[in-house]
Amino acid sequence: MAVPKCKVSKARRDTRRSNNTKLEACGLVKCSNPECNEMNKPHRVCKVCGFYDGKKVLDVKA
Ligand SMILES: [Zn+2]
């Protein structure tokens, strides 16, 4: 059976747990288009206006 080689310090253990809870909490970011105000998933083109990183990259059928 595998046995841990070193004791994980409280700081390292707590950092690991806090990172996991952070991933669950965040899931949406505001659209980069100031006129859109839509909430989108990060690193994806906005479905409503076609903006990504402040630029229009996709023509959306209105
Ligand atoms: Zn948008």
N, CA, C, O and the ligand as a Tripos MOL2 file, in Angstrom:
@<TRIPOS>MOLECULE
protein
  249   247    63     0     0
PROTEIN
NO_CHARGES

@<TRIPOS>ATOM
      1 N           0.8380   -1.1910    0.0000 N.3       1 MET1
      2 CA          0.0000    0.0000    0.0000 C.3       1 MET1
      3 C           0.8740    1.2420    0.0000 C.2       1 MET1
      4 O           1.8880    1.3080    0.6950 O.2       1 MET1
      5 N           0.4650    2.2220   -0.7910 N.am      2 ALA2
      6 CA          1.2460    3.4640   -0.8920 C.3       2 ALA2
      7 C           1.1190    4.2790    0.3860 C.2       2 ALA2
      8 O           0.0280    4.4490    0.9300 O.2       2 ALA2
      9 N           2.2540    4.7760    0.8490 N.am      3 VAL3
     10 CA          2.2880    5.5570    2.0820 C.3       3 VAL3
     11 C           2.8690    6.9340    1.7530 C.2       3 VAL3
     12 O           3.8800    7.0050    1.0540 O.2       3 VAL3
     13 N           2.2750    8.0220    2.2270 N.am      4 PRO4
     14 CA          2.8330    9.3510    1.9650 C.3       4 PRO4
     15 C           4.2400    9.4800    2.5200 C.2       4 PRO4
     16 O           4.5200    9.0700    3.6460 O.2       4 PRO4
     17 N           5.1380   10.0700    1.6960 N.am      5 LYS5
     18 CA          6.5430   10.1530    2.0890 C.3       5 LYS5
     19 C           6.7570   11.2380    3.1380 C.2       5 LYS5
     20 O           7.5300   11.0580    4.0790 O.2       5 LYS5
     21 N           6.0640   12.3690    2.9690 N.am      6 CYS6
     22 CA          6.2500   13.4980    3.8880 C.3       6 CYS6
     23 C           4.9020   13.9580    4.4020 C.2       6 CYS6
     24 O           3.8730   13.7990    3.7450 O.2       6 CYS6
     25 N           4.9340   14.5330    5.5960 N.am      7 LYS7
     26 CA          3.7180   15.1200    6.1320 C.3       7 LYS7
     27 C           3.3900   16.3890    5.3540 C.2       7 LYS7
     28 O           4.2760   17.2070    5.1070 O.2       7 LYS7
     29 N           2.1220   16.5660    4.9620 N.am      8 VAL8
     30 CA          1.6840   17.7840    4.2930 C.3       8 VAL8
     31 C           1.3810   18.8200    5.3710 C.2       8 VAL8
     32 O           0.5760   18.5870    6.2720 O.2       8 VAL8
     33 N           2.0480   19.9700    5.2580 N.am      9 SER9
     34 CA          1.8730   21.0010    6.2830 C.3       9 SER9
     35 C           0.4550   21.5600    6.2540 C.2       9 SER9
     36 O          -0.2590   21.4180    5.2610 O.2       9 SER9
     37 N           0.0580   22.1930    7.3470 N.am     10 LYS10
     38 CA         -1.2900   22.7670    7.4170 C.3      10 LYS10
     39 C          -1.4860   23.8150    6.3280 C.2      10 LYS10
     40 O          -2.5560   23.9080    5.7260 O.2      10 LYS10
     41 N          -0.4170   24.6170    6.0780 N.am     11 ALA11
     42 CA         -0.5410   25.6700    5.0630 C.3      11 ALA11
     43 C          -0.7680   25.0530    3.6860 C.2      11 ALA11
     44 O          -1.6100   25.5230    2.9210 O.2      11 ALA11
     45 N          -0.0120   23.9960    3.3730 N.am     12 ARG12
     46 CA         -0.1450   23.3740    2.0570 C.3      12 ARG12
     47 C          -1.5060   22.6840    1.9270 C.2      12 ARG12
     48 O          -2.1530   22.7820    0.8840 O.2      12 ARG12
     49 N          -1.9310   22.0040    2.9570 N.am     13 ARG13
     50 CA         -3.2380   21.3410    2.9510 C.3      13 ARG13
     51 C          -4.3550   22.3680    2.7560 C.2      13 ARG13
     52 O          -5.2590   22.1630    1.9450 O.2      13 ARG13
     53 N          -4.2880   23.4810    3.5090 N.am     14 ASP14
     54 CA         -5.3570   24.4810    3.4270 C.3      14 ASP14
     55 C          -5.3460   25.1960    2.0730 C.2      14 ASP14
     56 O          -6.4000   25.5550    1.5490 O.2      14 ASP14
     57 N          -4.1450   25.4010    1.5060 N.am     15 THR15
     58 CA         -4.0720   26.0140    0.1770 C.3      15 THR15
     59 C          -4.7410   25.1310   -0.8550 C.2      15 THR15
     60 O          -5.4790   25.6150   -1.7130 O.2      15 THR15
     61 N          -4.4810   23.8260   -0.7720 N.am     16 ARG16
     62 CA         -5.0870   22.8850   -1.7150 C.3      16 ARG16
     63 C          -6.6160   22.9270   -1.6000 C.2      16 ARG16
     64 O          -7.3140   22.9640   -2.6140 O.2      16 ARG16
     65 N          -7.1250   22.9220   -0.3920 N.am     17 ARG17
     66 CA         -8.5860   22.9230   -0.2060 C.3      17 ARG17
     67 C          -9.2090   24.2370   -0.6520 C.2      17 ARG17
     68 O         -10.2970   24.2490   -1.2280 O.2      17 ARG17
     69 N          -8.5160   25.3480   -0.3850 N.am     18 SER18
     70 CA         -9.0890   26.6370   -0.7770 C.3      18 SER18
     71 C          -9.1270   26.7570   -2.2910 C.2      18 SER18
     72 O         -10.0600   27.3460   -2.8360 O.2      18 SER18
     73 N          -8.1160   26.2040   -2.9930 N.am     19 ASN19
     74 CA         -8.1240   26.2460   -4.4550 C.3      19 ASN19
     75 C          -9.2930   25.4490   -5.0100 C.2      19 ASN19
     76 O          -9.9000   25.8590   -5.9990 O.2      19 ASN19
     77 N          -9.6170   24.3260   -4.3990 N.am     20 ASN20
     78 CA        -10.7220   23.5070   -4.8910 C.3      20 ASN20
     79 C         -12.0570   24.2200   -4.7190 C.2      20 ASN20
     80 O         -12.9070   24.1620   -5.6070 O.2      20 ASN20
     81 N         -12.2500   24.8880   -3.5930 N.am     21 THR21
     82 CA        -13.5150   25.5760   -3.3770 C.3      21 THR21
     83 C         -13.6360   26.7690   -4.3180 C.2      21 THR21
     84 O         -14.7410   27.1240   -4.7280 O.2      21 THR21
     85 N         -12.4820   27.4040   -4.6710 N.am     22 LYS22
     86 CA        -12.5140   28.5440   -5.5650 C.3      22 LYS22
     87 C         -13.0280   28.1140   -6.9480 C.2      22 LYS22
     88 O         -13.7750   28.8550   -7.5870 O.2      22 LYS22
     89 N         -12.6310   26.9220   -7.4090 N.am     23 LEU23
     90 CA        -13.0320   26.4480   -8.7200 C.3      23 LEU23
     91 C         -14.5460   26.2670   -8.7910 C.2      23 LEU23
     92 O         -15.1560   26.5520   -9.8210 O.2      23 LEU23
     93 N         -15.1520   25.7980   -7.7100 N.am     24 GLU24
     94 CA        -16.5940   25.6080   -7.7220 C.3      24 GLU24
     95 C         -17.3260   26.9430   -7.7220 C.2      24 GLU24
     96 O         -18.3850   27.0800   -8.3330 O.2      24 GLU24
     97 N         -16.7490   27.9300   -7.0280 N.am     25 ALA25
     98 CA        -17.4580   29.1880   -6.8610 C.3      25 ALA25
     99 C         -17.5030   29.9730   -8.1590 C.2      25 ALA25
    100 O         -18.5530   30.5150   -8.5050 O.2      25 ALA25
    101 N         -16.3690   30.0530   -8.9080 N.am     26 CYS26
    102 CA        -16.3410   30.8720  -10.1080 C.3      26 CYS26
    103 C         -16.7240   30.0420  -11.3150 C.2      26 CYS26
    104 O         -16.2810   28.9010  -11.4460 O.2      26 CYS26
    105 N         -17.5310   30.5880  -12.1880 N.am     27 GLY27
    106 CA        -17.9010   29.8820  -13.3970 C.3      27 GLY27
    107 C         -18.2970   30.8310  -14.4990 C.2      27 GLY27
    108 O         -18.3830   30.4390  -15.6630 O.2      27 GLY27
    109 N         -18.5390   32.0650  -14.1440 N.am     28 LEU28
    110 CA        -19.0280   33.0280  -15.1230 C.3      28 LEU28
    111 C         -18.2530   34.3400  -15.0140 C.2      28 LEU28
    112 O         -17.8720   34.7670  -13.9240 O.2      28 LEU28
    113 N         -18.0300   34.9660  -16.1650 N.am     29 VAL29
    114 CA        -17.4280   36.3020  -16.1970 C.3      29 VAL29
    115 C         -18.3240   37.2060  -17.0290 C.2      29 VAL29
    116 O         -19.1200   36.7470  -17.8480 O.2      29 VAL29
    117 N         -18.1710   38.5050  -16.7960 N.am     30 LYS30
    118 CA        -18.9800   39.4710  -17.5290 C.3      30 LYS30
    119 C         -18.4460   39.6020  -18.9530 C.2      30 LYS30
    120 O         -17.2450   39.4650  -19.1850 O.2      30 LYS30
    121 N         -19.3310   39.8650  -19.8940 N.am     31 CYS31
    122 CA        -18.9460   40.0120  -21.3010 C.3      31 CYS31
    123 C         -17.9970   41.1990  -21.4550 C.2      31 CYS31
    124 O         -18.1140   42.2040  -20.7530 O.2      31 CYS31
    125 N         -17.0400   41.0560  -22.4060 N.am     32 SER32
    126 CA        -16.0360   42.1170  -22.5990 C.3      32 SER32
    127 C         -16.6190   43.3150  -23.3360 C.2      32 SER32
    128 O         -16.0200   44.3900  -23.3460 O.2      32 SER32
    129 N         -17.7900   43.1340  -23.9550 N.am     33 ASN33
    130 CA        -18.4600   44.2410  -24.6280 C.3      33 ASN33
    131 C         -19.1920   45.0870  -23.5960 C.2      33 ASN33
    132 O         -20.0900   44.5780  -22.9240 O.2      33 ASN33
    133 N         -18.8360   46.3760  -23.4440 N.am     34 PRO34
    134 CA        -19.4890   47.1930  -22.4010 C.3      34 PRO34
    135 C         -20.9850   47.3750  -22.6250 C.2      34 PRO34
    136 O         -21.7170   47.6350  -21.6710 O.2      34 PRO34
    137 N         -21.4640   47.2410  -23.8880 N.am     35 GLU35
    138 CA        -22.8970   47.4160  -24.1580 C.3      35 GLU35
    139 C         -23.7040   46.1340  -23.9710 C.2      35 GLU35
    140 O         -24.9310   46.1610  -24.0680 O.2      35 GLU35
    141 N         -23.0340   45.0090  -23.7030 N.am     36 CYS36
    142 CA        -23.7220   43.7170  -23.6770 C.3      36 CYS36
    143 C         -24.1990   43.3470  -22.2720 C.2      36 CYS36
    144 O         -25.3660   43.0040  -22.0810 O.2      36 CYS36
    145 N         -23.2940   43.4160  -21.2850 N.am     37 ASN37
    146 CA        -23.6090   43.1040  -19.8820 C.3      37 ASN37
    147 C         -24.0900   41.6700  -19.6800 C.2      37 ASN37
    148 O         -24.8050   41.3960  -18.7160 O.2      37 ASN37
    149 N         -23.7180   40.7590  -20.5620 N.am     38 GLU38
    150 CA        -24.1280   39.3600  -20.4310 C.3      38 GLU38
    151 C         -23.0620   38.6010  -19.6460 C.2      38 GLU38
    152 O         -21.8770   38.9240  -19.7150 O.2      38 GLU38
    153 N         -23.5060   37.5720  -18.8890 N.am     39 MET39
    154 CA        -22.5590   36.7280  -18.1690 C.3      39 MET39
    155 C         -22.2150   35.5230  -19.0450 C.2      39 MET39
    156 O         -23.1030   34.8330  -19.5460 O.2      39 MET39
    157 N         -20.8950   35.2760  -19.2240 N.am     40 ASN40
    158 CA        -20.4410   34.1870  -20.0850 C.3      40 ASN40
    159 C         -19.4540   33.3110  -19.3370 C.2      40 ASN40
    160 O         -18.9400   33.6840  -18.2830 O.2      40 ASN40
    161 N         -19.1970   32.1280  -19.9060 N.am     41 LYS41
    162 CA        -18.1200   31.2810  -19.3910 C.3      41 LYS41
    163 C         -16.7860   31.9010  -19.7970 C.2      41 LYS41
    164 O         -16.6820   32.4620  -20.8880 O.2      41 LYS41
    165 N         -15.7590   31.8130  -18.9410 N.am     42 PRO42
    166 CA        -14.4850   32.4450  -19.2680 C.3      42 PRO42
    167 C         -13.7900   31.7830  -20.4610 C.2      42 PRO42
    168 O         -13.9420   30.5830  -20.6870 O.2      42 PRO42
    169 N         -13.0290   32.5740  -21.2210 N.am     43 HIS43
    170 CA        -12.2400   32.1330  -22.3820 C.3      43 HIS43
    171 C         -13.1330   31.6030  -23.4980 C.2      43 HIS43
    172 O         -12.7380   30.7070  -24.2440 O.2      43 HIS43
    173 N         -14.3520   32.1660  -23.6110 N.am     44 ARG44
    174 CA        -15.2470   31.7780  -24.6900 C.3      44 ARG44
    175 C         -15.8700   33.0250  -25.3120 C.2      44 ARG44
    176 O         -16.0500   34.0440  -24.6450 O.2      44 ARG44
    177 N         -16.1960   32.9270  -26.6090 N.am     45 VAL45
    178 CA        -16.8320   34.0440  -27.2960 C.3      45 VAL45
    179 C         -18.2490   34.2130  -26.7400 C.2      45 VAL45
    180 O         -18.9400   33.2380  -26.4440 O.2      45 VAL45
    181 N         -18.6600   35.4800  -26.6080 N.am     46 CYS46
    182 CA        -20.0020   35.7570  -26.0950 C.3      46 CYS46
    183 C         -21.0360   35.2850  -27.1040 C.2      46 CYS46
    184 O         -20.9240   35.5750  -28.2960 O.2      46 CYS46
    185 N         -22.0510   34.5520  -26.6270 N.am     47 LYS47
    186 CA        -23.0820   34.0130  -27.5170 C.3      47 LYS47
    187 C         -24.0330   35.1070  -27.9930 C.2      47 LYS47
    188 O         -24.6250   34.9870  -29.0660 O.2      47 LYS47
    189 N         -24.1850   36.1680  -27.2110 N.am     48 VAL48
    190 CA        -25.1830   37.1920  -27.5100 C.3      48 VAL48
    191 C         -24.6460   38.1920  -28.5340 C.2      48 VAL48
    192 O         -25.3400   38.5140  -29.4980 O.2      48 VAL48
    193 N         -23.4150   38.6910  -28.3390 N.am     49 CYS49
    194 CA        -22.9070   39.7600  -29.2000 C.3      49 CYS49
    195 C         -21.6880   39.3350  -30.0110 C.2      49 CYS49
    196 O         -21.2830   40.0820  -30.9010 O.2      49 CYS49
    197 N         -21.0870   38.1920  -29.7560 N.am     50 GLY50
    198 CA        -19.9460   37.7340  -30.5450 C.3      50 GLY50
    199 C         -18.6390   38.4030  -30.1960 C.2      50 GLY50
    200 O         -17.7150   38.4000  -31.0100 O.2      50 GLY50
    201 N         -18.5290   38.9800  -29.0090 N.am     51 PHE51
    202 CA        -17.3020   39.6370  -28.5850 C.3      51 PHE51
    203 C         -16.3870   38.6570  -27.8680 C.2      51 PHE51
    204 O         -16.8370   37.7490  -27.1700 O.2      51 PHE51
    205 N         -15.0820   38.8670  -28.0610 N.am     52 TYR52
    206 CA        -14.0880   38.1320  -27.2750 C.3      52 TYR52
    207 C         -12.9070   39.0560  -27.0440 C.2      52 TYR52
    208 O         -12.3550   39.6070  -27.9970 O.2      52 TYR52
    209 N         -12.5120   39.2330  -25.7910 N.am     53 ASP53
    210 CA        -11.3630   40.0690  -25.4060 C.3      53 ASP53
    211 C         -11.5320   41.4930  -25.9350 C.2      53 ASP53
    212 O         -10.5720   42.1040  -26.4020 O.2      53 ASP53
    213 N         -12.7610   42.0180  -25.8580 N.am     54 GLY54
    214 CA        -13.0080   43.3950  -26.2470 C.3      54 GLY54
    215 C         -13.1390   43.6350  -27.7290 C.2      54 GLY54
    216 O         -13.3090   44.7800  -28.1480 O.2      54 GLY54
    217 N         -13.0630   42.5780  -28.5540 N.am     55 LYS55
    218 CA        -13.1780   42.7460  -29.9990 C.3      55 LYS55
    219 C         -14.3060   41.8720  -30.5400 C.2      55 LYS55
    220 O         -14.6150   40.8270  -29.9670 O.2      55 LYS55
    221 N         -14.9250   42.3020  -31.6540 N.am     56 LYS56
    222 CA        -15.9780   41.5020  -32.2790 C.3      56 LYS56
    223 C         -15.3240   40.4550  -33.1680 C.2      56 LYS56
    224 O         -14.6530   40.8050  -34.1390 O.2      56 LYS56
    225 N         -15.5070   39.1850  -32.8550 N.am     57 VAL57
    226 CA        -14.8380   38.1270  -33.6110 C.3      57 VAL57
    227 C         -15.8630   37.2360  -34.3190 C.2      57 VAL57
    228 O         -15.4790   36.3570  -35.0900 O.2      57 VAL57
    229 N         -17.1640   37.4490  -34.0710 N.am     58 LEU58
    230 CA        -18.1670   36.5390  -34.6060 C.3      58 LEU58
    231 C         -19.3990   37.3450  -34.9810 C.2      58 LEU58
    232 O         -19.8310   38.2170  -34.2270 O.2      58 LEU58
    233 N         -19.9730   37.0500  -36.1650 N.am     59 ASP59
    234 CA        -21.2230   37.7030  -36.5520 C.3      59 ASP59
    235 C         -22.3870   36.8950  -36.0150 C.2      59 ASP59
    236 O         -22.5790   35.7420  -36.4000 O.2      59 ASP59
    237 N         -23.1650   37.4980  -35.1220 N.am     60 VAL60
    238 CA        -24.2880   36.8080  -34.5020 C.3      60 VAL60
    239 C         -25.5540   37.1960  -35.2270 C.2      60 VAL60
    240 O         -25.8250   38.3760  -35.4490 O.2      60 VAL60
    241 N         -26.3400   36.1710  -35.6000 N.am     61 LYS61
    242 CA        -27.6210   36.4420  -36.2670 C.3      61 LYS61
    243 C         -28.6060   36.9980  -35.2590 C.2      61 LYS61
    244 O         -28.9220   36.3510  -34.2600 O.2      61 LYS61
    245 N         -29.0910   38.2020  -35.5260 N.am     62 ALA62
    246 CA        -29.9780   38.8580  -34.5700 C.3      62 ALA62
    247 C         -31.4170   38.3580  -34.7000 C.2      62 ALA62
    248 O         -32.2960   38.8090  -33.9660 O.2      62 ALA62
    249 ZN        -21.6310   39.9370  -25.0830 Zn       63 ZN63
@<TRIPOS>BOND
     1     1     2 1
     2     2     3 1
     3     3     4 2
     4     3     5 am
     5     5     6 1
     6     6     7 1
     7     7     8 2
     8     7     9 am
     9     9    10 1
    10    10    11 1
    11    11    12 2
    12    11    13 am
    13    13    14 1
    14    14    15 1
    15    15    16 2
    16    15    17 am
    17    17    18 1
    18    18    19 1
    19    19    20 2
    20    19    21 am
    21    21    22 1
    22    22    23 1
    23    23    24 2
    24    23    25 am
    25    25    26 1
    26    26    27 1
    27    27    28 2
    28    27    29 am
    29    29    30 1
    30    30    31 1
    31    31    32 2
    32    31    33 am
    33    33    34 1
    34    34    35 1
    35    35    36 2
    36    35    37 am
    37    37    38 1
    38    38    39 1
    39    39    40 2
    40    39    41 am
    41    41    42 1
    42    42    43 1
    43    43    44 2
    44    43    45 am
    45    45    46 1
    46    46    47 1
    47    47    48 2
    48    47    49 am
    49    49    50 1
    50    50    51 1
    51    51    52 2
    52    51    53 am
    53    53    54 1
    54    54    55 1
    55    55    56 2
    56    55    57 am
    57    57    58 1
    58    58    59 1
    59    59    60 2
    60    59    61 am
    61    61    62 1
    62    62    63 1
    63    63    64 2
    64    63    65 am
    65    65    66 1
    66    66    67 1
    67    67    68 2
    68    67    69 am
    69    69    70 1
    70    70    71 1
    71    71    72 2
    72    71    73 am
    73    73    74 1
    74    74    75 1
    75    75    76 2
    76    75    77 am
    77    77    78 1
    78    78    79 1
    79    79    80 2
    80    79    81 am
    81    81    82 1
    82    82    83 1
    83    83    84 2
    84    83    85 am
    85    85    86 1
    86    86    87 1
    87    87    88 2
    88    87    89 am
    89    89    90 1
    90    90    91 1
    91    91    92 2
    92    91    93 am
    93    93    94 1
    94    94    95 1
    95    95    96 2
    96    95    97 am
    97    97    98 1
    98    98    99 1
    99    99   100 2
   100    99   101 am
   101   101   102 1
   102   102   103 1
   103   103   104 2
   104   103   105 am
   105   105   106 1
   106   106   107 1
   107   107   108 2
   108   107   109 am
   109   109   110 1
   110   110   111 1
   111   111   112 2
   112   111   113 am
   113   113   114 1
   114   114   115 1
   115   115   116 2
   116   115   117 am
   117   117   118 1
   118   118   119 1
   119   119   120 2
   120   119   121 am
   121   121   122 1
   122   122   123 1
   123   123   124 2
   124   123   125 am
   125   125   126 1
   126   126   127 1
   127   127   128 2
   128   127   129 am
   129   129   130 1
   130   130   131 1
   131   131   132 2
   132   131   133 am
   133   133   134 1
   134   134   135 1
   135   135   136 2
   136   135   137 am
   137   137   138 1
   138   138   139 1
   139   139   140 2
   140   139   141 am
   141   141   142 1
   142   142   143 1
   143   143   144 2
   144   143   145 am
   145   145   146 1
   146   146   147 1
   147   147   148 2
   148   147   149 am
   149   149   150 1
   150   150   151 1
   151   151   152 2
   152   151   153 am
   153   153   154 1
   154   154   155 1
   155   155   156 2
   156   155   157 am
   157   157   158 1
   158   158   159 1
   159   159   160 2
   160   159   161 am
   161   161   162 1
   162   162   163 1
   163   163   164 2
   164   163   165 am
   165   165   166 1
   166   166   167 1
   167   167   168 2
   168   167   169 am
   169   169   170 1
   170   170   171 1
   171   171   172 2
   172   171   173 am
   173   173   174 1
   174   174   175 1
   175   175   176 2
   176   175   177 am
   177   177   178 1
   178   178   179 1
   179   179   180 2
   180   179   181 am
   181   181   182 1
   182   182   183 1
   183   183   184 2
   184   183   185 am
   185   185   186 1
   186   186   187 1
   187   187   188 2
   188   187   189 am
   189   189   190 1
   190   190   191 1
   191   191   192 2
   192   191   193 am
   193   193   194 1
   194   194   195 1
   195   195   196 2
   196   195   197 am
   197   197   198 1
   198   198   199 1
   199   199   200 2
   200   199   201 am
   201   201   202 1
   202   202   203 1
   203   203   204 2
   204   203   205 am
   205   205   206 1
   206   206   207 1
   207   207   208 2
   208   207   209 am
   209   209   210 1
   210   210   211 1
   211   211   212 2
   212   211   213 am
   213   213   214 1
   214   214   215 1
   215   215   216 2
   216   215   217 am
   217   217   218 1
   218   218   219 1
   219   219   220 2
   220   219   221 am
   221   221   222 1
   222   222   223 1
   223   223   224 2
   224   223   225 am
   225   225   226 1
   226   226   227 1
   227   227   228 2
   228   227   229 am
   229   229   230 1
   230   230   231 1
   231   231   232 2
   232   231   233 am
   233   233   234 1
   234   234   235 1
   235   235   236 2
   236   235   237 am
   237   237   238 1
   238   238   239 1
   239   239   240 2
   240   239   241 am
   241   241   242 1
   242   242   243 1
   243   243   244 2
   244   243   245 am
   245   245   246 1
   246   246   247 1
   247   247   248 2
@<TRIPOS>SUBSTRUCTURE
     1 MET1         2 RESIDUE 1 A MET
     2 ALA2         6 RESIDUE 1 A ALA
     3 VAL3        10 RESIDUE 1 A VAL
     4 PRO4        14 RESIDUE 1 A PRO
     5 LYS5        18 RESIDUE 1 A LYS
     6 CYS6        22 RESIDUE 1 A CYS
     7 LYS7        26 RESIDUE 1 A LYS
     8 VAL8        30 RESIDUE 1 A VAL
     9 SER9        34 RESIDUE 1 A SER
    10 LYS10       38 RESIDUE 1 A LYS
    11 ALA11       42 RESIDUE 1 A ALA
    12 ARG12       46 RESIDUE 1 A ARG
    13 ARG13       50 RESIDUE 1 A ARG
    14 ASP14       54 RESIDUE 1 A ASP
    15 THR15       58 RESIDUE 1 A THR
    16 ARG16       62 RESIDUE 1 A ARG
    17 ARG17       66 RESIDUE 1 A ARG
    18 SER18       70 RESIDUE 1 A SER
    19 ASN19       74 RESIDUE 1 A ASN
    20 ASN20       78 RESIDUE 1 A ASN
    21 THR21       82 RESIDUE 1 A THR
    22 LYS22       86 RESIDUE 1 A LYS
    23 LEU23       90 RESIDUE 1 A LEU
    24 GLU24       94 RESIDUE 1 A GLU
    25 ALA25       98 RESIDUE 1 A ALA
    26 CYS26      102 RESIDUE 1 A CYS
    27 GLY27      106 RESIDUE 1 A GLY
    28 LEU28      110 RESIDUE 1 A LEU
    29 VAL29      114 RESIDUE 1 A VAL
    30 LYS30      118 RESIDUE 1 A LYS
    31 CYS31      122 RESIDUE 1 A CYS
    32 SER32      126 RESIDUE 1 A SER
    33 ASN33      130 RESIDUE 1 A ASN
    34 PRO34      134 RESIDUE 1 A PRO
    35 GLU35      138 RESIDUE 1 A GLU
    36 CYS36      142 RESIDUE 1 A CYS
    37 ASN37      146 RESIDUE 1 A ASN
    38 GLU38      150 RESIDUE 1 A GLU
    39 MET39      154 RESIDUE 1 A MET
    40 ASN40      158 RESIDUE 1 A ASN
    41 LYS41      162 RESIDUE 1 A LYS
    42 PRO42      166 RESIDUE 1 A PRO
    43 HIS43      170 RESIDUE 1 A HIS
    44 ARG44      174 RESIDUE 1 A ARG
    45 VAL45      178 RESIDUE 1 A VAL
    46 CYS46      182 RESIDUE 1 A CYS
    47 LYS47      186 RESIDUE 1 A LYS
    48 VAL48      190 RESIDUE 1 A VAL
    49 CYS49      194 RESIDUE 1 A CYS
    50 GLY50      198 RESIDUE 1 A GLY
    51 PHE51      202 RESIDUE 1 A PHE
    52 TYR52      206 RESIDUE 1 A TYR
    53 ASP53      210 RESIDUE 1 A ASP
    54 GLY54      214 RESIDUE 1 A GLY
    55 LYS55      218 RESIDUE 1 A LYS
    56 LYS56      222 RESIDUE 1 A LYS
    57 VAL57      226 RESIDUE 1 A VAL
    58 LEU58      230 RESIDUE 1 A LEU
    59 ASP59      234 RESIDUE 1 A ASP
    60 VAL60      238 RESIDUE 1 A VAL
    61 LYS61      242 RESIDUE 1 A LYS
    62 ALA62      246 RESIDUE 1 A ALA
    63 ZN63       249 GROUP 0 **** ****
